[in-house]
Amino acid sequence: MKPAQLVVLLTILFFVADIGVIHAVPPADLPAQAAAGDAQAQFELGKKYNHGLDKAVKKNYIKAEKWLKEAAAQNHSEAMFHLGVMQETGRGFIPDAVAAADWYLEAANGGNPDAMYTLSLMYEEGRGVPQDPVEAAFWYQRATDVWSNPTK
C-alpha cells in the first residue's frame, strides 16, 4: 500500500470509527467531565475538536491535541490511535511517520486493533519504523485476533 493510499484509508477509518458511537458522556456534560479528568469525556471532546462536526465545538487542532493527550495520559488507547492518525496525516501537526508510529505502538500495546493493523502496515512498508515483515505479520495477527474476538 502506498503512503497516499494509507492516508486515505486512515482518514476513512478515523471518521467511520465515530459514526454510530454511543457516547458514554452526554454531549452537554463533555467539557465539565473532561475538565474533571474523565478520560472518555476527554477523548470525545478531543474528537469533536478534531473533526469540527459539532455545532457547539468548532474544529481546533490545538484543543483536539490537548484533550486527546489528556485521555492518552490515562491509557486511553483510542485517544492514542487518534493522535497517531493526526500526527501521520498532518492534522494539527507536521506529518511525522516516526512520531505516528510511536502513538500507534502505545495504542496497540493498549489493545487497540486499529493501531495494531496500522502498525502492521507501517512495518510492512518501512514507514516510520524499520521495514520488518516479521513485525508486520505479528501486528497483523494481533489485530485480526482482537477483531475476531473483541471480548478478549
Backbone hydrogen bonds, N-H to C=O, Kabsch-Sander energy under -0.5 kcal/mol:
donor,donor_aa,acceptor,acceptor_aa,energy
6,L,2,K,-2.3
7,V,3,P,-2.3
8,V,4,A,-1.8
9,L,5,Q,-2.6
10,L,6,L,-3.2
11,T,7,V,-2.3
12,I,8,V,-2.3
13,L,9,L,-2.8
14,F,10,L,-2.7
15,F,11,T,-2.0
16,V,12,I,-3.1
17,A,13,L,-2.3
18,D,15,F,-1.3
19,I,15,F,-0.7
19,I,16,V,-1.0
21,V,18,D,-1.1
23,H,21,V,-0.7
29,D,26,P,-1.6
30,L,26,P,-0.6
30,L,27,P,-1.1
33,Q,29,D,-2.8
34,A,30,L,-3.2
35,A,31,P,-2.4
36,A,32,A,-1.5
37,G,34,A,-1.7
38,D,33,Q,-2.4
39,A,37,G,-0.6
42,Q,38,D,-2.5
43,F,39,A,-2.5
44,E,40,Q,-2.7
45,L,41,A,-2.7
46,G,42,Q,-2.5
47,K,43,F,-2.4
48,K,44,E,-2.1
49,Y,45,L,-2.4
50,N,46,G,-2.2
51,H,47,K,-2.6
52,G,48,K,-2.8
54,D,57,V,-0.7
57,V,54,D,-0.8
58,K,56,A,-0.5
60,N,49,Y,-2.4
64,A,60,N,-2.4
65,E,61,Y,-2.8
66,K,62,I,-2.2
67,W,63,K,-2.5
68,L,64,A,-2.6
69,K,65,E,-2.7
70,E,66,K,-1.9
71,A,67,W,-2.1
72,A,68,L,-2.8
73,A,69,K,-2.2
74,Q,71,A,-1.4
75,N,72,A,-2.2
76,H,71,A,-1.5
77,S,75,N,-1.0
80,M,76,H,-1.8
81,F,77,S,-2.4
82,H,78,E,-2.6
83,L,79,A,-2.4
84,G,80,M,-2.1
85,V,81,F,-2.3
86,M,82,H,-2.7
87,Q,83,L,-2.6
88,E,84,G,-2.8
89,T,85,V,-2.7
90,G,86,M,-1.2
91,R,86,M,-1.8
92,G,90,G,-1.4
96,D,87,Q,-1.6
100,A,96,D,-2.3
101,A,97,A,-2.4
102,D,98,V,-1.8
103,W,99,A,-1.9
104,Y,100,A,-2.8
105,L,101,A,-2.6
106,E,102,D,-2.1
107,A,103,W,-2.6
108,A,104,Y,-3.1
109,N,105,L,-2.7
110,G,106,E,-0.9
111,G,108,A,-1.9
112,N,107,A,-2.4
116,M,112,N,-1.9
117,Y,113,P,-2.6
118,T,114,D,-2.5
119,L,115,A,-2.7
120,S,116,M,-2.0
121,L,117,Y,-1.9
122,M,118,T,-2.0
123,Y,119,L,-2.5
124,E,120,S,-2.2
125,E,121,L,-2.2
126,G,122,M,-1.8
127,R,122,M,-1.9
128,G,126,G,-0.7
132,D,123,Y,-2.1
136,A,132,D,-2.4
137,A,133,P,-2.3
138,F,134,V,-2.3
139,W,135,E,-2.5
140,Y,136,A,-2.3
141,Q,137,A,-2.6
142,R,138,F,-2.2
143,A,139,W,-2.3
144,T,140,Y,-2.5
145,D,141,Q,-2.4
146,V,142,R,-2.2
147,W,143,A,-2.8
148,S,144,T,-2.4
149,N,145,D,-1.2
152,K,149,N,-1.8
